[in-house]
Amino acid sequence: MVEAVLFKFHLHGRTEFDILIHTLLLYVVYFNVILIIMEIRYRHSILVALTRTYTVFLQGTWFWQAGFLLYNPIPGAVPWDGENHDQMMVVAMMFAWHMAGVFVIMVCTGAAVAACQSRCGRAQTSNNDDEYGVRLLRRNGETQSSQADYDAELDSDSDTVAFLRPNATTDTVRRVDEVTQ
């Protein structure tokens, strides 16, 4: 949110070209803030998490692109005309293609991870573990394996710890007291 405020008041006295580039970045920052708030409410939604990841990726890459458009570091490059409407339309089109490119990169990354995961196989989990091999252990050694138990423990003020080991038992995992000492 601080970045959005900085960019909003950074636009005074700039060319229309500069304002357009910063405004496009502001839209991404605002959308990112909305998604962060949504992720607090819908913490288990993969769609919200992936959309936030997309906007963070888009924000970072467009920030770099804006730097190249405004302050091109390549020697001998022709600078953009800050008052030319046609060039501003090209920048708007570049932003649309930039969004599509970030989406394609994320889809390709997801496909590569899915292919690697299916090729390597998943670790087999027992009936007491969830599909990712996460077992929740309490200090007294009891286990909770359902998502409802996990959510209830997150909302309570207990000492629950999630260990990311497939088929973990109370015998193979050190107690929380031993770890914190």
QUIFEN-V993881 format. One record per backbone hydrogen bond with DSSP energy under -1.0 kcal/mol. CO is the residue of the C=O (numbers start at 0). NH is the residue of the N-H. E is the energy in kcal/mol with one decimal. If there is no record, write none. Layout:
BEGIN
CO|NH|E + CO|NH|E
END
This chain:
BEGIN
0|4|-2.1 + 1|5|-2.6 + 2|6|-2.6 + 3|7|-2.3 + 4|8|-2.0 + 10|13|-1.7 + 14|18|-2.4 + 15|19|-2.4 + 16|20|-2.0 + 17|21|-2.3 + 18|22|-2.6 + 19|23|-2.3 + 20|24|-1.6 + 21|25|-2.2 + 22|26|-2.2 + 23|27|-1.5 + 24|28|-2.3 + 25|29|-2.9 + 26|30|-2.3 + 27|31|-2.2 + 28|32|-2.1 + 29|33|-2.2 + 30|34|-2.2 + 31|35|-2.1 + 32|36|-2.1 + 33|37|-2.4 + 34|38|-2.5 + 35|39|-1.4 + 36|40|-1.4 + 37|41|-3.3 + 41|44|-1.6 + 44|48|-1.8 + 45|49|-2.7 + 46|50|-2.2 + 47|51|-2.3 + 48|52|-2.2 + 49|53|-2.4 + 50|54|-2.4 + 51|55|-2.5 + 52|56|-2.4 + 53|57|-2.9 + 54|58|-2.7 + 55|59|-2.3 + 56|60|-2.4 + 57|61|-2.6 + 58|62|-1.7 + 59|63|-1.6 + 60|64|-2.4 + 61|65|-2.9 + 62|66|-1.7 + 63|67|-1.9 + 64|68|-2.3 + 65|69|-2.7 + 66|70|-2.5 + 73|76|-1.7 + 81|16|-1.6 + 83|87|-1.4 + 84|88|-2.0 + 85|89|-1.7 + 86|90|-1.9 + 87|91|-2.0 + 88|92|-2.1 + 89|93|-2.6 + 90|94|-2.2 + 91|95|-1.8 + 92|96|-2.5 + 93|97|-2.4 + 94|98|-2.5 + 95|99|-2.0 + 96|100|-2.6 + 97|101|-2.4 + 98|102|-2.1 + 99|103|-2.5 + 100|104|-2.4 + 101|105|-2.2 + 102|106|-2.5 + 103|107|-2.7 + 104|108|-2.3 + 105|109|-2.5 + 106|110|-2.6 + 107|111|-2.5 + 108|112|-2.3 + 109|113|-2.5 + 110|114|-2.6 + 111|115|-2.4 + 112|116|-2.6 + 113|117|-2.4 + 114|118|-2.2 + 115|119|-2.7 + 116|120|-1.8 + 125|128|-1.1 + 129|132|-1.8 + 133|129|-1.2 + 134|162|-1.7 + 135|143|-1.4 + 136|160|-2.0 + 137|140|-1.8 + 141|137|-1.8 + 143|135|-1.4 + 145|149|-2.0 + 146|150|-2.8 + 147|151|-2.4 + 148|152|-2.2 + 149|153|-2.1 + 150|154|-1.9 + 151|155|-1.2 + 160|136|-2.0 + 162|134|-1.4 + 162|164|-1.1 + 164|167|-1.2 + 168|172|-1.2 + 174|178|-1.6 + 175|179|-2.2
END
